[in-house]
Amino acid sequence: MFSGFSPQTIDFMCNLRLNNSKTWFEANKEKFKQDFQVPMKALAQEVFKRISSDYSKYGFNYKVSRIYRDARRVRGGEPYRCNLWFSIEKSCEEWTSTPVFWFELSPDEWSYGLGYYQAKPVTMAKFRARIDHDPSKFEILIAKLEKQDEFLLDGDEYKRKKEAASSKMAAWYNKKSFSLIHKQQNGDELFSPELVDRLVSGYKFLMPFYDYFITLDSDPDPGIS
């Protein structure tokens, strides 16, 4: 059961950032497990259990990231990540191009939300085509964001702007990929089991957006239809 991270969690991440080597990590491996890995897995399991219980129709799974970087990308650099995250998602071969819920903890801040790691261009084309076909449905959906201050729209934009149906949708219409994200500096909330409630509440708020995005792949290809 998740009882909160600890100041030792933050200390470990900061020290790893300063001493990112196999020698240091192996000497501090037990600290990694107890102060970082164990609470992260406990948080992921507890949040997943509550979300999957309420939204069983999706067949969600969860994943916790590894501390080790991909060996193909190290090339004499830092072999370990200074952050960890978990995701809640549907099983998919290309998880980077499907919407996922996530939580991430780094030495300085934590974040959570819903979004794509890297949406496919065809997915974004389908998204724009759906908005063009039924703009009112999406306007009703994003109106919920105006009444809250937890999540902000984030993501890289196209250099050449695309013309949206309305000014309210322009920010969405011009994203290459996007996420709805909350970020804040590390503090006392990390050390409390109430973090579970915060994440679950946020994910439930975002679920209508997940419903909208997860079905985009089944839309016709706008380049063909």
VEXSETOR-439542 format. One record per atom (N, C-alpha, C): residue number from 1; chain; atom name; x, y, z. Coordinates in steps of 0.05 Angstrom, whole numbers, plus 32768, in hexadecimal, padded with zeros to 4 digits. Last residue first. Layout:
<rs>
R  num  cadena  atomo    px    py    pz
R  NUM       A     CA     X     Y     Z
...
</rs>
This chain:
<rs>
R  num  cadena  atomo    px    py    pz
R  225       A      N  7F2C  80B8  7C49
R  225       A     CA  7F0F  80BC  7C46
R  225       A      C  7F08  80D7  7C3B
R  224       A      N  7F63  80C0  7C49
R  224       A     CA  7F57  80AC  7C36
R  224       A      C  7F3A  80B2  7C32
R  223       A      N  7F73  80E2  7C6F
R  223       A     CA  7F81  80E4  7C55
R  223       A      C  7F75  80D2  7C40
R  222       A      N  7F57  80D4  7C9C
R  222       A     CA  7F4E  80EC  7C8D
R  222       A      C  7F5C  80EF  7C72
R  221       A      N  7F45  8094  7CA9
R  221       A     CA  7F5C  80A4  7CA3
R  221       A      C  7F53  80BC  7C92
R  220       A      N  7F0F  808D  7CD8
R  220       A     CA  7F1A  808A  7CBD
R  220       A      C  7F32  809C  7CB9
R  219       A      N  7F1C  8078  7D1C
R  219       A     CA  7F11  808B  7D09
R  219       A      C  7F1D  8086  7CED
R  218       A      N  7F38  8059  7D3F
R  218       A     CA  7F23  804C  7D30
R  218       A      C  7F15  805F  7D1C
R  217       A      N  7F5A  807C  7D59
R  217       A     CA  7F65  8069  7D46
R  217       A      C  7F50  805B  7D35
R  216       A      N  7F3A  8098  7D7D
R  216       A     CA  7F42  80A5  7D65
R  216       A      C  7F4C  8091  7D50
R  215       A      N  7F2C  8084  7DAF
R  215       A     CA  7F1D  807A  7D98
R  215       A      C  7F26  8086  7D7D
R  214       A      N  7F4A  809F  7DD3
R  214       A     CA  7F50  8083  7DCF
R  214       A      C  7F42  8078  7DB7
R  213       A      N  7F35  80D3  7DD8
R  213       A     CA  7F4E  80CF  7DC9
R  213       A      C  7F52  80B1  7DC2
R  212       A      N  7F05  80CE  7DF5
R  212       A     CA  7F05  80DC  7DDB
R  212       A      C  7F1E  80D4  7DCB
R  211       A      N  7F14  80B5  7E24
R  211       A     CA  7EFF  80A9  7E13
R  211       A      C  7F00  80B4  7DF6
R  210       A      N  7F37  80DB  7E37
R  210       A     CA  7F42  80C1  7E2F
R  210       A      C  7F2E  80B4  7E1C
R  209       A      N  7F12  8102  7E45
R  209       A     CA  7F25  8108  7E30
R  209       A      C  7F32  80EE  7E25
R  208       A      N  7EF7  80E8  7E6E
R  208       A     CA  7EE8  80EF  7E56
R  208       A      C  7EFB  80F6  7E3F
R  207       A      N  7F23  80E3  7E95
R  207       A     CA  7F19  80CC  7E87
R  207       A      C  7F08  80D3  7E6E
R  206       A      N  7F34  810D  7EB4
R  206       A     CA  7F3F  810B  7E99
R  206       A      C  7F33  80F5  7E88
R  205       A      N  7F1D  8103  7EE5
R  205       A     CA  7F15  811B  7ED7
R  205       A      C  7F1D  811A  7EB9
R  204       A      N  7F39  80D5  7EF1
R  204       A     CA  7F1C  80D3  7EED
R  204       A      C  7F12  80EC  7EDE
R  203       A      N  7F6C  80EA  7EFA
R  203       A     CA  7F68  80D8  7EE4
R  203       A      C  7F4A  80D5  7EDD
R  202       A      N  7F62  8109  7F29
R  202       A     CA  7F6B  8115  7F10
R  202       A      C  7F66  8104  7EF7
R  201       A      N  7F55  80E1  7F4E
R  201       A     CA  7F42  80F6  7F48
R  201       A      C  7F48  8103  7F2D
R  200       A      N  7F86  80C5  7F4E
R  200       A     CA  7F6D  80B7  7F45
R  200       A      C  7F58  80CC  7F3E
R  199       A      N  7FA9  80EB  7F62
R  199       A     CA  7FAC  80E0  7F48
R  199       A      C  7F93  80D4  7F3D
R  198       A      N  7F93  80F5  7F96
R  198       A     CA  7F98  810B  7F83
R  198       A      C  7F99  8101  7F66
R  197       A      N  7F94  80C3  7FAE
R  197       A     CA  7F7A  80D0  7FA9
R  197       A      C  7F7D  80E6  7F94
R  196       A      N  7FCD  80BD  7FB1
R  196       A     CA  7FBC  80AA  7FA2
R  196       A      C  7FA2  80B7  7F9A
R  195       A      N  7FDC  80E4  7FD5
R  195       A     CA  7FE4  80E7  7FB9
R  195       A      C  7FD4  80D4  7FA7
R  194       A      N  7FD1  80D3  8007
R  194       A     CA  7FBC  80E1  7FFA
R  194       A      C  7FC3  80E8  7FDD
R  193       A      N  7FFF  80C0  801F
R  193       A     CA  7FEF  80AD  8010
R  193       A      C  7FD8  80BA  8001
R  192       A      N  8034  80F0  8017
R  192       A     CA  801B  80E8  8023
R  192       A      C  800D  80D3  8012
R  191       A      N  805F  8107  7FFF
R  191       A     CA  8065  80F6  8016
R  191       A      C  804B  80EC  8024
R  190       A      N  804D  8129  7FD9
R  190       A     CA  805A  8111  7FD0
R  190       A      C  805D  80FD  7FE7
R  189       A      N  803D  8155  7FF6
R  189       A     CA  8028  8143  7FEB
R  189       A      C  8034  8129  7FE2
R  188       A      N  806B  8173  8003
R  188       A     CA  805F  8161  8017
R  188       A      C  804B  814E  800B
R  187       A      N  808D  8174  7FC3
R  187       A     CA  8087  817F  7FDD
R  187       A      C  8078  816A  7FEE
R  186       A      N  80A5  8189  7F84
R  186       A     CA  80A4  8174  7F98
R  186       A      C  809F  8181  7FB4
R  185       A      N  807B  81B3  7F5C
R  185       A     CA  8094  81AE  7F69
R  185       A      C  8090  8198  7F7F
R  184       A      N  8051  8198  7F28
R  184       A     CA  8056  81A9  7F3F
R  184       A      C  8070  81A0  7F4C
R  183       A      N  8024  8192  7EF0
R  183       A     CA  8040  8191  7EFB
R  183       A      C  8041  81A2  7F15
R  182       A      N  7FF7  8170  7EC8
R  182       A     CA  7FFA  8180  7EE0
R  182       A      C  8017  817C  7EEA
R  181       A      N  7FDF  816E  7E85
R  181       A     CA  7FF3  8169  7E99
R  181       A      C  7FF1  817B  7EB1
R  180       A      N  7FCD  8150  7E4D
R  180       A     CA  7FC1  8161  7E61
R  180       A      C  7FD0  815A  7E7B
R  179       A      N  7FF1  8151  7E0F
R  179       A     CA  7FEB  8145  7E29
R  179       A      C  7FDC  815A  7E3A
R  178       A      N  7FFF  8142  7DCA
R  178       A     CA  7FF7  8153  7DE0
R  178       A      C  7FF2  8142  7DFA
R  177       A      N  801B  8152  7D8A
R  177       A     CA  8014  813E  7D9E
R  177       A      C  800D  814E  7DB7
R  176       A      N  8017  817E  7D6B
R  176       A     CA  8022  8166  7D5F
R  176       A      C  801B  814E  7D70
R  175       A      N  7FE1  81AC  7D6E
R  175       A     CA  7FF4  819B  7D7C
R  175       A      C  7FFD  8184  7D6A
R  174       A      N  7FB9  81CC  7D59
R  174       A     CA  7FD4  81D0  7D4F
R  174       A      C  7FE9  81C0  7D5E
R  173       A      N  7F8A  81C1  7D74
R  173       A     CA  7F8B  81BC  7D57
R  173       A      C  7FA7  81BD  7D4C
R  172       A      N  7F91  81D6  7DA7
R  172       A     CA  7F90  81B9  7DA3
R  172       A      C  7F96  81B2  7D85
R  171       A      N  7F8F  820D  7D9C
R  171       A     CA  7FA6  8202  7DAA
R  171       A      C  7FA8  81E3  7DA6
R  170       A      N  7F5C  8213  7D83
R  170       A     CA  7F74  8218  7D74
R  170       A      C  7F8D  820B  7D82
R  169       A      N  7F2C  8210  7D9D
R  169       A     CA  7F38  81F7  7D95
R  169       A      C  7F53  81FA  7D88
R  168       A      N  7F1D  8244  7DA5
R  168       A     CA  7F1F  8232  7DBC
R  168       A      C  7F2E  8219  7DB6
R  167       A      N  7F17  8259  7D72
R  167       A     CA  7F2F  8261  7D82
R  167       A      C  7F33  824F  7D9A
R  166       A      N  7F01  8226  7D44
R  166       A     CA  7EFC  823C  7D56
R  166       A      C  7F16  8242  7D66
R  165       A      N  7F16  8204  7D1E
R  165       A     CA  7EFB  820D  7D1B
R  165       A      C  7EF4  8224  7D2D
R  164       A      N  7F5A  8216  7D0C
R  164       A     CA  7F46  8207  7D1B
R  164       A      C  7F2A  8214  7D17
R  163       A      N  7F8D  8211  7CDE
R  163       A     CA  7F75  8221  7CE6
R  163       A      C  7F60  8210  7CF3
R  162       A      N  7FCF  8207  7CF4
R  162       A     CA  7FB8  81FD  7CE6
R  162       A      C  7F9F  820C  7CF0
R  161       A      N  8010  8224  7CEB
R  161       A     CA  7FF7  8222  7CF9
R  161       A      C  7FE0  8218  7CE7
R  160       A      N  804C  8207  7CE7
R  160       A     CA  8038  8213  7CD6
R  160       A      C  801C  820F  7CE2
R  159       A      N  8060  81EB  7D12
R  159       A     CA  806B  8206  7D0C
R  159       A      C  8058  8215  7CFA
R  158       A      N  8036  81CB  7D42
R  158       A     CA  8040  81CD  7D27
R  158       A      C  804B  81E9  7D22
R  157       A      N  804D  81C4  7D86
R  157       A     CA  803A  81CD  7D72
R  157       A      C  8047  81CC  7D56
R  156       A      N  8052  8197  7DBF
R  156       A     CA  805E  81A6  7DA9
R  156       A      C  8049  81AD  7D94
R  155       A      N  802D  819F  7DFC
R  155       A     CA  8035  8190  7DE5
R  155       A      C  8040  81A2  7DCF
R  154       A      N  7FF5  81A5  7E29
R  154       A     CA  8011  81A7  7E24
R  154       A      C  8017  8197  7E0A
R  153       A      N  7FC2  81C1  7E52
R  153       A     CA  7FC9  81B5  7E38
R  153       A      C  7FE6  81BA  7E32
R  152       A      N  7FBE  81B3  7E98
R  152       A     CA  7FC3  81C6  7E82
R  152       A      C  7FCA  81B6  7E68
R  151       A      N  7F98  81A7  7ED2
R  151       A     CA  7FA5  819E  7EBA
R  151       A      C  7FA7  81B3  7EA5
R  150       A      N  7F81  81C4  7EFD
R  150       A     CA  7F93  81AE  7F02
R  150       A      C  7FA4  81A8  7EEA
R  149       A      N  7F58  81E9  7EFD
R  149       A     CA  7F74  81F3  7EFB
R  149       A      C  7F89  81DE  7F00
R  148       A      N  7F18  81EE  7EDB
R  148       A     CA  7F2B  81E1  7EED
R  148       A      C  7F47  81ED  7EE9
R  147       A      N  7EF9  81FF  7EB2
R  147       A     CA  7EEE  8201  7ECD
R  147       A      C  7F00  81F4  7EE2
R  146       A      N  7F10  81F5  7E83
R  146       A     CA  7F0E  8211  7E8B
R  146       A      C  7F05  8214  7EA7
R  145       A      N  7F08  81BF  7E7B
R  145       A     CA  7F23  81C8  7E83
R  145       A      C  7F22  81E5  7E8D
R  144       A      N  7ED5  81BB  7E68
R  144       A     CA  7EDA  81B1  7E83
R  144       A      C  7EF5  81BB  7E8D
R  143       A      N  7ED9  81C8  7E33
R  143       A     CA  7ECD  81DC  7E46
R  143       A      C  7ED2  81D5  7E63
R  142       A      N  7EE8  819C  7E18
R  142       A     CA  7EFD  81AD  7E22
R  142       A      C  7EF3  81C3  7E34
R  141       A      N  7EB4  8186  7E0D
R  141       A     CA  7EC8  8177  7E1C
R  141       A      C  7EDD  818A  7E28
R  140       A      N  7E9C  81AC  7DED
R  140       A     CA  7E8F  81A5  7E07
R  140       A      C  7EA3  8197  7E19
R  139       A      N  7EBE  81AA  7DC2
R  139       A     CA  7EBC  81C3  7DD1
R  139       A      C  7EAF  81BD  7DED
R  138       A      N  7EB3  8178  7DAE
R  138       A     CA  7ECD  817D  7DBA
R  138       A      C  7ECD  8196  7DCA
R  137       A      N  7E7F  817F  7D9C
R  137       A     CA  7E85  816A  7DAF
R  137       A      C  7E9F  816F  7DBD
R  136       A      N  7E84  81A8  7D76
R  136       A     CA  7E75  81AD  7D8F
R  136       A      C  7E7C  8198  7DA4
R  135       A      N  7E9E  8193  7D48
R  135       A     CA  7EAC  81A5  7D5B
R  135       A      C  7E9E  81A9  7D75
R  134       A      N  7E9F  8163  7D23
R  134       A     CA  7E8D  8168  7D39
R  134       A      C  7E9A  817A  7D4E
R  133       A      N  7EC4  8167  7CF9
R  133       A     CA  7EAA  815B  7CF4
R  133       A      C  7E95  8161  7D0A
R  132       A      N  7EF0  817F  7D10
R  132       A     CA  7EE3  818C  7CFA
R  132       A      C  7EC7  8182  7CF6
R  131       A      N  7EFD  8157  7D36
R  131       A     CA  7EF5  8171  7D3F
R  131       A      C  7EE6  8180  7D29
R  130       A      N  7F0C  812F  7D12
R  130       A     CA  7EF5  812A  7D24
R  130       A      C  7EEB  8145  7D2F
R  129       A      N  7F38  8145  7CFA
R  129       A     CA  7F21  813F  7CE9
R  129       A      C  7F08  813B  7CFB
R  128       A      N  7F5B  8148  7D25
R  128       A     CA  7F52  8161  7D19
R  128       A      C  7F39  815C  7D08
R  127       A      N  7F61  8110  7D2E
R  127       A     CA  7F58  8122  7D43
R  127       A      C  7F4C  813C  7D37
R  126       A      N  7F79  8100  7CFF
R  126       A     CA  7F5E  80F6  7D06
R  126       A      C  7F51  8107  7D1B
R  125       A      N  7FA9  811A  7D05
R  125       A     CA  7F98  8121  7CEE
R  125       A      C  7F7C  8117  7CF3
R  124       A      N  7FBD  8100  7D32
R  124       A     CA  7FB6  811D  7D34
R  124       A      C  7FA5  8126  7D1D
R  123       A      N  7FC5  80CE  7D1A
R  123       A     CA  7FB3  80D1  7D31
R  123       A      C  7FAA  80EE  7D34
R  122       A      N  7FEB  80D9  7CF4
R  122       A     CA  7FD0  80D1  7CEB
R  122       A      C  7FBC  80D3  7D02
R  121       A      N  8018  80E4  7D14
R  121       A     CA  800B  80F9  7D04
R  121       A      C  7FEF  80F2  7CFB
R  120       A      N  8012  80C7  7D56
R  120       A     CA  8018  80C4  7D39
R  120       A      C  800B  80DC  7D2A
R  119       A      N  802B  80E4  7D93
R  119       A     CA  8015  80DB  7D82
R  119       A      C  801D  80D9  7D65
R  118       A      N  8052  80D4  7DC3
R  118       A     CA  8056  80DE  7DA8
R  118       A      C  8040  80D4  7D96
R  117       A      N  8038  80CF  7DF3
R  117       A     CA  8055  80D3  7DF3
R  117       A      C  805C  80DF  7DD8
R  116       A      N  7FFA  80EE  7E02
R  116       A     CA  800A  80DE  7DF0
R  116       A      C  8028  80E4  7DF5
R  115       A      N  7FD6  80F0  7E41
R  115       A     CA  7FE0  80FA  7E28
R  115       A      C  7FEF  80E5  7E18
R  114       A      N  7FCA  8108  7E82
R  114       A     CA  7FC1  80F6  7E6C
R  114       A      C  7FCC  8101  7E52
R  113       A      N  7FED  810B  7EC1
R  113       A     CA  7FD9  8114  7EAD
R  113       A      C  7FD2  80FF  7E99
R  112       A      N  8020  8129  7EEB
R  112       A     CA  800E  8113  7EE3
R  112       A      C  7FFA  811E  7ECF
R  111       A      N  805F  8135  7F0B
R  111       A     CA  804A  813C  7EF9
R  111       A      C  8038  8123  7EF4
R  110       A      N  808E  8154  7F37
R  110       A     CA  807E  813D  7F2E
R  110       A      C  8068  8147  7F1C
R  109       A      N  80D2  816C  7F3E
R  109       A     CA  80B6  816F  7F3C
R  109       A      C  80A8  8154  7F35
R  108       A      N  8109  815F  7F47
R  108       A     CA  80FE  817A  7F4E
R  108       A      C  80E0  817D  7F4E
R  107       A      N  8115  812A  7F3A
R  107       A     CA  8121  8136  7F52
R  107       A      C  8114  8151  7F5A
R  106       A      N  80D4  810F  7F27
R  106       A     CA  80EF  8116  7F21
R  106       A      C  80FB  8124  7F3A
R  105       A      N  809F  80E5  7F16
R  105       A     CA  80AD  80F2  7F2C
R  105       A      C  80CA  80F6  7F25
R  104       A      N  8061  80DF  7EF5
R  104       A     CA  807E  80DF  7EF4
R  104       A      C  808A  80EF  7F0B
R  103       A      N  802A  80BB  7EDD
R  103       A     CA  8035  80CA  7EF3
R  103       A      C  8053  80C9  7EF2
R  102       A      N  7FF8  80B7  7EA9
R  102       A     CA  8012  80B3  7EB4
R  102       A      C  8016  80C4  7ECE
R  101       A      N  7FCF  8098  7E78
R  101       A     CA  7FD1  80A7  7E90
R  101       A      C  7FEC  80A2  7E9C
R  100       A      N  7FD4  809D  7E30
R  100       A     CA  7FD9  808F  7E49
R  100       A      C  7FD7  80A3  7E60
R   99       A      N  7FC4  8094  7DEB
R   99       A     CA  7FC1  80A4  7E04
R   99       A      C  7FC5  8093  7E1D
R   98       A      N  7FF8  807C  7DC0
R   98       A     CA  7FDD  807A  7DCA
R   98       A      C  7FDB  808A  7DE4
R   97       A      N  802C  807A  7DB0
R   97       A     CA  8019  8088  7D9E
R   97       A      C  7FFC  8085  7DA7
R   96       A      N  8049  805B  7DD3
R   96       A     CA  8050  8077  7DD0
R   96       A      C  803C  8087  7DC0
R   95       A      N  8038  8027  7DCD
R   95       A     CA  802D  8036  7DE3
R   95       A      C  8033  8054  7DE1
R   94       A      N  802F  7FFE  7DA2
R   94       A     CA  803B  8019  7D9F
R   94       A      C  802F  802B  7DB4
R   93       A      N  8014  7FD2  7DB4
R   93       A     CA  8030  7FCF  7DAC
R   93       A      C  803E  7FEA  7DAA
R   92       A      N  7FEE  7FD5  7DF0
R   92       A     CA  7FF1  7FDE  7DD5
R   92       A      C  800F  7FDB  7DCD
R   91       A      N  7FBF  7FD5  7E24
R   91       A     CA  7FD5  7FC7  7E17
R   91       A      C  7FD6  7FCE  7DF9
R   90       A      N  7FAF  8015  7E3E
R   90       A     CA  7FA7  7FFD  7E31
R   90       A      C  7FBF  7FF0  7E24
R   89       A      N  7FCC  802F  7E7B
R   89       A     CA  7FC6  8030  7E5F
R   89       A      C  7FBA  8015  7E56
R   88       A      N  7FF1  8055  7EA6
R   88       A     CA  7FDA  8044  7EA5
R   88       A      C  7FCF  8046  7E89
R   87       A      N  8035  8059  7EBC
R   87       A     CA  8020  8060  7EA9
R   87       A      C  8009  804C  7EAC
R   86       A      N  8066  8079  7EE5
R   86       A     CA  8055  8062  7EDE
R   86       A      C  8040  806C  7ECB
R   85       A      N  80AC  808B  7EEB
R   85       A     CA  8090  8091  7EE6
R   85       A      C  8081  8077  7EE3
R   84       A      N  80E7  80AC  7F04
R   84       A     CA  80D7  8094  7EFF
R   84       A      C  80BA  809C  7EF9
R   83       A      N  8127  80C9  7EF9
R   83       A     CA  810B  80CB  7EFE
R   83       A      C  80FE  80B0  7EF9
R   82       A      N  8159  80C4  7EE9
R   82       A     CA  8156  80D1  7F03
R   82       A      C  8139  80D4  7F0B
R   81       A      N  8171  8088  7ECB
R   81       A     CA  815E  809E  7ECB
R   81       A      C  815D  80AA  7EE7
R   80       A      N  81B4  8077  7EBB
R   80       A     CA  819C  8074  7ECB
R   80       A      C  818A  808D  7EC9
R   79       A      N  81E3  8081  7E9E
R   79       A     CA  81D5  8067  7E9A
R   79       A      C  81BB  8064  7EA9
R   78       A      N  81F7  80B8  7E7A
R   78       A     CA  81EC  80B0  7E94
R   78       A      C  81DC  8096  7E90
R   77       A      N  8225  80A5  7E47
R   77       A     CA  8218  80B9  7E57
R   77       A      C  820D  80AE  7E71
R   76       A      N  8239  807E  7E26
R   76       A     CA  824C  808B  7E38
R   76       A      C  8240  80A1  7E49
R   75       A      N  8207  806F  7E0D
R   75       A     CA  821F  8078  7DFE
R   75       A      C  8232  8089  7E0F
R   74       A      N  81CD  806A  7E14
R   74       A     CA  81DF  8074  7E28
R   74       A      C  81F9  8080  7E1C
R   73       A      N  81AD  8051  7DF0
R   73       A     CA  81AC  806E  7DF1
R   73       A      C  81C0  807B  7E05
R   72       A      N  81AF  801C  7DF5
R   72       A     CA  81B5  8026  7DDB
R   72       A      C  81B7  8044  7DDB
R   71       A      N  819B  8013  7E28
R   71       A     CA  81B9  8011  7E24
R   71       A      C  81C1  801C  7E09
R   70       A      N  816C  803C  7E44
R   70       A     CA  8171  802A  7E2E
R   70       A      C  818F  802A  7E28
R   69       A      N  8178  8044  7E8B
R   69       A     CA  8173  804E  7E70
R   69       A      C  8178  8039  7E5C
R   68       A      N  8158  802A  7EC4
R   68       A     CA  816E  8027  7EB1
R   68       A      C  8166  8033  7E96
R   67       A      N  812A  802B  7EE0
R   67       A     CA  813E  8040  7EE6
R   67       A      C  8155  8040  7ED2
R   66       A      N  80EC  8022  7EBD
R   66       A     CA  8105  8018  7EC7
R   66       A      C  8118  802F  7ECD
R   65       A      N  80A8  8033  7ECE
R   65       A     CA  80C0  8035  7EBE
R   65       A      C  80D8  8029  7ECC
R   64       A      N  8070  8009  7ED3
R   64       A     CA  8083  801B  7EE1
R   64       A      C  809D  801B  7ED2
R   63       A      N  802F  8004  7EB8
R   63       A     CA  804B  7FFF  7EB5
R   63       A      C  805B  8013  7EC6
R   62       A      N  7FEF  7FE4  7EB6
R   62       A     CA  8001  7FF9  7EBF
R   62       A      C  801D  7FF1  7EBC
R   61       A      N  7FB3  7FDE  7E8D
R   61       A     CA  7FCB  7FD3  7E9A
R   61       A      C  7FDB  7FEA  7EA5
R   60       A      N  7F6C  7FDC  7E82
R   60       A     CA  7F85  7FEA  7E87
R   60       A      C  7F9A  7FD7  7E93
R   59       A      N  7F3A  7FD0  7E69
R   59       A     CA  7F4F  7FBC  7E6C
R   59       A      C  7F6B  7FC8  7E70
R   58       A      N  7F0E  7FF0  7E65
R   58       A     CA  7F25  7FF6  7E54
R   58       A      C  7F3B  7FE1  7E55
R   57       A      N  7EE8  7FE0  7E89
R   57       A     CA  7EE2  7FDB  7E6D
R   57       A      C  7EFB  7FE0  7E5B
R   56       A      N  7EF5  7FF1  7EBC
R   56       A     CA  7EFE  7FD7  7EB4
R   56       A      C  7EFA  7FD1  7E96
R   55       A      N  7EF7  8020  7EDD
R   55       A     CA  7EF6  8021  7EBF
R   55       A      C  7F00  8007  7EB3
R   54       A      N  7EFA  8014  7F12
R   54       A     CA  7EE4  8026  7F09
R   54       A      C  7EE1  8027  7EEB
R   53       A      N  7F27  7FF3  7F13
R   53       A     CA  7F0E  7FEA  7F1F
R   53       A      C  7EF6  7FFA  7F14
R   52       A      N  7F4F  8012  7EFE
R   52       A     CA  7F46  7FFB  7EEF
R   52       A      C  7F2C  7FF0  7EFA
R   51       A      N  7F54  8038  7F28
R   51       A     CA  7F4C  8041  7F0D
R   51       A      C  7F41  8029  7EFD
R   50       A      N  7F65  8019  7F53
R   50       A     CA  7F4D  8029  7F55
R   50       A      C  7F42  8031  7F3A
R   49       A      N  7F94  8001  7F40
R   49       A     CA  7F7E  7FF0  7F4A
R   49       A      C  7F64  8000  7F4B
R   48       A      N  7FB4  802D  7F32
R   48       A     CA  7FAA  801B  7F1E
R   48       A      C  7F92  800B  7F28
R   47       A      N  7FC0  8040  7F66
R   47       A     CA  7FB1  8051  7F53
R   47       A      C  7FA4  803F  7F3D
R   46       A      N  7FDC  8014  7F79
R   46       A     CA  7FC4  801D  7F87
R   46       A      C  7FB3  802F  7F75
R   45       A      N  8007  800E  7F55
R   45       A     CA  7FF4  7FF8  7F5A
R   45       A      C  7FDA  8001  7F66
R   44       A      N  8022  803F  7F5A
R   44       A     CA  8017  8036  7F40
R   44       A      C  8001  8021  7F44
R   43       A      N  8032  803E  7F90
R   43       A     CA  8020  8053  7F86
R   43       A      C  8012  804A  7F6C
R   42       A      N  8054  8012  7F8F
R   42       A     CA  803C  8011  7FA0
R   42       A      C  8028  8026  7F97
R   41       A      N  807B  8023  7F6C
R   41       A     CA  806B  800D  7F64
R   41       A      C  8052  800B  7F75
R   40       A      N  8090  804D  7F8B
R   40       A     CA  8084  8053  7F71
R   40       A      C  8073  803C  7F68
R   39       A      N  80A3  8033  7FBA
R   39       A     CA  808C  8045  7FBC
R   39       A      C  807F  804B  7FA0
R   38       A      N  80CD  8013  7F9F
R   38       A     CA  80B7  8007  7FAE
R   38       A      C  809F  801A  7FB1
R   37       A      N  80F0  803A  7F87
R   37       A     CA  80E2  8025  7F77
R   37       A      C  80C9  801A  7F86
R   36       A      N  8101  805C  7FB4
R   36       A     CA  80F7  8066  7F9A
R   36       A      C  80E5  8051  7F8C
R   35       A      N  8113  8045  7FE2
R   35       A     CA  810B  8061  7FE3
R   35       A      C  80FD  806A  7FCA
R   34       A      N  8120  800F  7FD6
R   34       A     CA  810F  8015  7FEC
R   34       A      C  8103  8032  7FEB
R   33       A      N  8140  8012  7FA6
R   33       A     CA  8129  8000  7FA9
R   33       A      C  8115  8009  7FBE
R   32       A      N  8167  8038  7FB2
R   32       A     CA  8155  803B  7F9B
R   32       A      C  813C  802B  7F9F
R   31       A      N  817F  8020  7FDE
R   31       A     CA  8171  803A  7FE2
R   31       A      C  815E  803F  7FCB
R   30       A      N  8196  7FF5  7FC4
R   30       A     CA  8181  7FF0  7FD7
R   30       A      C  8172  8009  7FDE
R   29       A      N  81BD  800F  7FA4
R   29       A     CA  81A7  8001  7F97
R   29       A      C  8190  7FFC  7FAB
R   28       A      N  81EC  8029  7FAC
R   28       A     CA  81D3  8035  7FB8
R   28       A      C  81BA  8028  7FAD
R   27       A      N  8213  8010  7F91
R   27       A     CA  8218  8014  7FAE
R   27       A      C  81FF  801E  7FBC
R   26       A      N  81FF  8014  7F5E
R   26       A     CA  8200  7FFA  7F6A
R   26       A      C  8205  7FFC  7F88
R   25       A      N  8205  804C  7F56
R   25       A     CA  81EA  8040  7F57
R   25       A      C  81EB  8025  7F65
R   24       A      N  823C  8054  7F55
R   24       A     CA  822C  8061  7F6A
R   24       A      C  8211  8053  7F6C
R   23       A      N  824A  8034  7F28
R   23       A     CA  8257  8030  7F42
R   23       A      C  8246  803B  7F59
R   22       A      N  822D  8049  7EFE
R   22       A     CA  8227  802E  7F07
R   22       A      C  8232  8029  7F23
R   21       A      N  8217  808D  7F08
R   21       A     CA  822B  8079  7EFF
R   21       A      C  8223  805E  7F0B
R   20       A      N  8209  80C7  7F16
R   20       A     CA  81FC  80B4  7F04
R   20       A      C  8210  80A1  7EF8
R   19       A      N  8206  80ED  7F41
R   19       A     CA  8219  80D6  7F41
R   19       A      C  820E  80C0  7F2F
R   18       A      N  81DF  8114  7F3E
R   18       A     CA  81FB  811D  7F41
R   18       A      C  820F  8106  7F3E
R   17       A      N  81B2  80F5  7F39
R   17       A     CA  81B7  8109  7F25
R   17       A      C  81D4  8113  7F26
R   16       A      N  81B4  80D9  7F69
R   16       A     CA  81B9  80CB  7F50
R   16       A      C  81BF  80DE  7F39
R   15       A      N  81A7  8102  7F8C
R   15       A     CA  81C2  80F6  7F8D
R   15       A      C  81C9  80E7  7F74
R   14       A      N  8172  810B  7F7D
R   14       A     CA  8186  8120  7F7B
R   14       A      C  81A2  8116  7F7B
R   13       A      N  815B  80D9  7F89
R   13       A     CA  815B  80E3  7F6E
R   13       A      C  8170  80F9  7F6A
R   12       A      N  8165  80D5  7FC1
R   12       A     CA  8170  80C2  7FAF
R   12       A      C  8171  80CC  7F92
R   11       A      N  8147  8101  7FD5
R   11       A     CA  8164  8100  7FD8
R   11       A      C  8171  80ED  7FC5
R   10       A      N  8114  80F0  7FC9
R   10       A     CA  811E  8108  7FBB
R   10       A      C  813D  8108  7FBD
R    9       A      N  8111  80C4  7FEC
R    9       A     CA  810C  80C1  7FCF
R    9       A      C  8119  80D8  7FBF
R    8       A      N  8118  80DB  801D
R    8       A     CA  812E  80CA  8013
R    8       A      C  812A  80C5  7FF5
R    7       A      N  80E7  80F2  8027
R    7       A     CA  80FD  8104  8020
R    7       A      C  8115  80F4  8015
R    6       A      N  80BA  80C4  8005
R    6       A     CA  80C8  80CE  801C
R    6       A      C  80DD  80E2  8014
R    5       A      N  8077  80B3  7FEF
R    5       A     CA  8094  80B3  7FEC
R    5       A      C  80A0  80BF  8005
R    4       A      N  8041  808D  800D
R    4       A     CA  804F  80A6  8006
R    4       A      C  806C  80A1  8000
R    3       A      N  802C  805D  8014
R    3       A     CA  802B  806E  802B
R    3       A      C  8039  8089  8026
R    2       A      N  800A  802D  7FF0
R    2       A     CA  801A  8045  7FEE
R    2       A      C  8016  8057  8006
R    1       A      N  8011  7FE8  8000
R    1       A     CA  8000  8000  8000
R    1       A      C  8011  8019  8000
</rs>
